Amino acid sequence: MTAGVVVAAPRSGAGKTTVALGLMRAFARRGLAVQPFKCGPDYIDPAFHRVATGRPSYNLDGWAMGSDALTGLVEGHAADLAIAEGVMGLFDGIGGRGATADIAALLGWPVVLVLDVKGQTETAAAIALGCVKYRPDVAIAGVILNRVASARHLGLISPAFERIGLKLFGALSNDPRLTLPERHLGLVQAGETAGLEDRLDLLAKALEEQVDLDALLKSARPAGAGRAADSSAFIDPPGQRVALASDKAFSFMYPHLLEHWRVRGAEIRPFSPLADEAPASDADAVWLPGGYPELHAGVLASAGRFHAGLHACAGRGVPIHGECGGYMVLGQGIEDADGKRHAMTGLLALETSFARRSLHLGYRTARLDAACALGPAGTTVLGHEFHYASVLSAGDEALVECRDASGAVVAEAGAHRGPVSGTFFHAISKGRS
């Protein structure tokens, strides 16, 4: 079984993505087959992982996936080394589930702890020691310091780690060239990041020069044994031939779902709405993932062949489903951040606005009130909602009864009309029976 490590931090924003990408690239440059993973429901980081390693990155979601599904995903993607990037702080979960620490404990992979030490010296060791002692089932292999100001700064920190007996793998200097550009949902997408290959090589070179990669590699441990991935854990393919919107406006698609659909015999037929492409004429299902449609609303509004193709599919009774951005594109119109309305496909009655920003964030448990591309009525779907759109109006029947991670009812209800459906949440898996 593949040996791996988990790159985590005590909080968000400490530099774990920078370190994870640098490590992935550095070990790939050594000729190792590096399998990346991302803890939690993130879409954007895995796209960077793929560029860094040349291999698809899979989400390991401790809230929405059972242990068999998680270990099955890991065992199904053998490599020389697995590197899993954590989410939020190491022990931060939702309702006692979904923490990066849970993934580390389940798989038996040790944690490489990233500490942002700007403005700190010995306190960094105290924080690390707290992480070491907080959960006995989570092993901390060692620490990489980030945003170290100078050699003198490092000299004030290092003795404290020697005293507590925790391995210091190395330290990254406070170099603005090692950061990646961000936008409101996280990093700017991999395909839109200028000079990404050069940036990744720069990260790798920094890690090669400032971190003991040999010691870190030796700390990796094989994943604990598990059964094969549970085929009932994930959403079934919505059709035999699935037309998948795929471009800069529609890029938020979980790799584990696409892989599951292919394993179940589905053919994935990508098409680009931004290039005014219609779904394949023989498609028996259409899927519009999330992404950034608001940034391309003008182009999407004028994509006549795309609009006509969707209407033709709906007219034939072909199931069409949109998630988040895809859901909004199935609606009547999108108001961009400047308040300009752009007409969308009109297959649903939804009107949304980015001029009136409202954060919607969190895990969702949804029970389908009607059959759709997500499954038959009564199916429970686990997913995640993350967007800033406001609903101006909605006139279709609700698709789901939806609750958050605490069990509280939330406003997200999705919509359906004939064969067309949509939700603001992105489906991750089926609910546990």
N, C-alpha and C positions, 0 to 999 in steps of 0.2 A: 504494500500500500504506500501511496505517495507520502513522503515526509513533508511537513509544512510548518509554517509559523503564522501567527496572527499579528498584524501591525495595528496597534491600538494606542490610545492616549487617554489621559484623565478627563479631557473635555474636547468639544469641537473646536476647530480653529488652531490646534496645537501643531499641525503640520504632518498629520499621519498620511494624507494623500500624497504630499510631496515625497515623504520617505518611502511609502509603498511603491510609488511609480519609479523612484530612483533605484530601489532594490530590484524590482522586476526587470528593469532595463539592464542593470548592472549584471545580474546573473544570466540574463538572456545573451548579453554580449560575451559571456564566458562559454557560450554554446550549450547551456542547460535548457531543457524544455521546462519552462516556467508556466504553471497553471494558475491564473489569477482567479480570485473570488472577491466578492464584496458582501459584507454583512449588512443586512437590512434591505430596504426597498429602493435603493438608489439606482437611477438609470445612467447618470452622466459619468460617474467615475469608471464604471465598467468599460465604457467606450475608450477611455484613456488606457485602461489596462490592456485592452486588445491591441492598441497601437504599440504599447511598450513591450509586449511579449509575442505578438503574432498569434495569440490564441484567444478564443472567446472567453469572457469573464462571466461567471455565474453567480447569481445572488443566493446567499445563504441566509434565510430569514427565519430566525428563531421564534417569531411571533406567529407567522402564517404557515410555516412548514413543520411537519412532525419530524422526529428523529430519523425515521427510516428514509424519508425523502431527502433530508440533509446529508446523511451518510451516503446515500445512493448517488447523489450528485457528485460528491467528492470521489467515491470509488469508481464512478463511471468516466472520470477524466484523469487518467494516470499521467504522471509527468515526473521529471527529475526532482522538482521542488514545487510546492504549492505555497502561495502567499495570499493570505486573506486580509483585505483592508477592513478595519472595523468601522463602526458607525457611532456617532456621538461619543460620550465618555465610555470607558471600558465596561463599567457596571450599570450603565443607564439603559433601562428597558421601559416597557409599557405594561403596567399591571403585573409586574413580576415575570414578564416574558420578553424575549427579543433582544436581550443585551448581547454585546460582543462577547462578554465573558461566558455566556451560555454556550456559544459556538465553540469557544476555546476548550471549555470543559467537556463538551460532548465529543469533540474530535480528538482531544488529547494533544492539541497543538499548543506549544508554548507561546507566550506573548512577548513581542518586542515592543517595549513601551517607549513612546515618543513624548518627550517633555519639552515644552516651550519654556526656556529659562530666561527669557528677556526680563530683566529686573530682579532676578533671583540668584542666589548662590546655594547655600546648604538646604534651604527649604525644598529644593528640587529632590534631594535625597529623602527628605521626610515624606513627601508626597509619594515617591516611588515605594518606600517602605510600607506605607499604608496600603498601597495596591497589592504588594506582596502578601500582606497578612490578612487582607479583607476576605478572601475566599480560598480555602485550602485546596479546592479542586481546580484552581486556575494557577498555572505555573508561569512566573515571569522569568523569561530567559535572560533578559538584560535590557539595557536602556540606550536609546540614541537621543542625545541632546539636540535641540533645535534652537536657532536664533542665538547662538553664542556670539558675544560681542567681540571677543579678543582672546588671545592665548592666556592673558592674565585672568580674564573671566573664567575660562575653563580651569585654570589652576586653582581658583577659589572653590570650584564645585567638586572636582575629582576626588579630593581626600574624603569627603563625606560618603561617597559611594564605596570607597575602599573600607571605611569603618563598618558599613552595614553589610558588606560582603556581596554586593550586587554588581554584576558585570556591567561595565560601561563599554558598549561596543564602539562608540565614537561620538562625534559632535559635528553638527553642520553650522557653518558660520551664518551670520545674519546678512544674507546676500539677496537683494531683491530680484536678481535674475533667476532665483530658484522658485519663484512663485508663478502661478498660472492665473490668467485673467478670469474674473468671476462676473456672473450676472445674477438676477434675483433668485433663480432656482438652484444656484450653485455655480460650478465652473462653466465657462463658455464651452459649448460642445466641442468634442475632439475634432470633428470635421471643419470647425470654424476657427480653430486656434492656429494662428499664423506660425509657421516654422516649428510645428510640434515635434517632428523628429529631432531637430537640433536641440530643442528644449529638453527632451527626454535624455538625449545623450549628455547634455550638460549636467542634469541631475545625476545620471549614472556616474559620470566622472567625479562629481563631488563626493558621492558615496564611496567610490573606489579609493579616493585619496584620504578621506576623513573617517571612515568606518572600517572596522575589522570584519570584512565580509566572510573570511574563512571561519572565524569563530561563530559568526551568526549562522552560517550554513550548518556547522556542526551541531548547533542547538536545535535544529529542526527535528521533529519526531513524527513517526507514521501515525496516520489517523486511526482511531479505534475502529474495530471491525463493526460492520453493520450489514443489514440485508440489502438486497438490490432495491433501487428506487421504486417506491410504491406507485404503480401506474395509475392508481385511483386518486392520487393526491392532487393532480393538476387538472386544469380545465381541458376537457376533450376538444379536439379540433372541431371547429364549427362547420367544416365541410371537407370534401375530398380535395377540391381545388380552391385554395384560399388566396384571394387577391389581397395583398398586403400593401397598404400605402407606406412608402419608404423613401424619405428624403429629409432635408433639413427641417421641414415643418412637422414631420411624422417619424420621429426616431426613438421614441420611448417604448420599446418592446422588450419584454424580458426574454433573454436567450433560452432560459429553461423551458418556457412555453413553446417557443418555436421548435426546439429540439424534441420536446414531447410530441408535438403535432406530427413532426416528420417520422418519429419512431412509430406512431400510430398509423402511418401510411398516407398522411396528407401531403399534397404538393403545395409549396408556397410560391405564389406568383407575385413578385414585387412590382409595383408601379409607382410613378412619381406624379402626384397631383401638381407639384410646382412646375413640372415640365408639361402640364396639361395632358397627362396620359389618363386614359380611362381604365377601369378594371378589366382584366381579361374577359373576353366575351363568353368563355365557357366556365367562368368561375361559378361555384355554387355556394360561396360565402365571401363577404368582403369585410375586412378589418381595418379600421382607421385608428392607429395608435395615437398616443399623446405626443407632445412636442412643443413647438413654439409657433402655432398658427397665427398668433397675434402679430408676430414680427413679419409675416408674409401674407397678411390678410388681403392686401391689394392684388397680389398675384393670384391668390386662391379665388378671389371674387371674380376674376376675369377668365378663369380656366374653364372654358365652355365645354370642351370634350370631357373633362373630369366630371362636371356637373351632370351632363347628359348621360354619361356612362353609369353614374350612380342611380339616376332616375330610371334608366332602362333596367338595371338589376332589380331595383325595388318593384318595378312593374311586373317582372317575371317571378316575384316572390322570393328572390334570393336574400337570405339573411344578411343584414348589414349592421355592424356594430362599431360604435366609436367610443374611445376612452378619452376622457378629459379633453385635450385639444381636438381629438377626432370627433367627440361628442358635440363640441361647439361648432365645428365645421358642418355637421349634419343639421344644425339649426338654421334659423332665419337670417341671423346676422351677428357680426362681432364688432363691437365698438373698440377701437384701438386706444392706446394710452393718451393720444391727442384728442380723443372724443369723436373721431371720424368713424362713421358706420360703414361696414363693408358687407354686402349681401353674400350669404353663404348658400348652401345647397337647398335649404328649405324643406328637407325631408322630415324634420321635426320642428316644433313650434318654438324652440328655445332661442332667446335673445340674451347675449352676454356682453359684458363690458369690462375692459381693462382700465378705463378712465376712472372707474369707481372701484379701486382695489380693495379686496377683502381676502385675507389669508384663510384658507381652508386646508388643514393639515391633520393627518392622523390615520391610523389603521381603521379599517371598516369591515364589519361583518354584515353581509347583505343576503337577505332571503328573496329569491326571485318570485315575484307575484305573477309573472307571465313567462312563457317559454321564449327564448331568444338565443342568440349565438353563444351566450354564456352557459346555456343548459336548459333543461326542462323546468317548468314551474315547480317551486318548492326546493330547488337546489340552493344550498348555502355557499356563498362565495366569500373568500377572504381577500382583502385588497388594501390599497393605500391611496389616500387622497392628498394631493399637494398642488395647489394652484392659487392664483390671486384674482381670478375672475369673479365678478358679481353677476348674479342672474337678474336680468331686467324683467323677463317674463317667461313663462313656460305654460304650454297649453295642452300637452299630451298626458296620457295616463301614466301614472307612476310605475316604474319597472320593479323597484325593490323596496323592501322595508329595511332600513339601514341603521346600524348602531356603531358607536365608537368602541375603543378598546375597553372602556369601563362598563360597557353595556347600555350607555345612555343613547336615546334616540337622537339622530342627527338629521339635518335638513336634506342631505343627499338622498334623492329618491330615484334618480335616473328618469328615463322616459322611454316609451315605445309607441310606435304607430305602425300597424301592419308588420312587415318583416324587418323594420328599422328600429334599432334600439341604441341607447347610449347611457353611459354613466360617467360621473366625474372621477370615480375611483378606478384605479388600475388593478385588474384581477391578478392575484398571485397564485392562489390555490383554491381547492374546494375546502369547505368546512369539514371538520372532523366529525365522523359519525358517532 
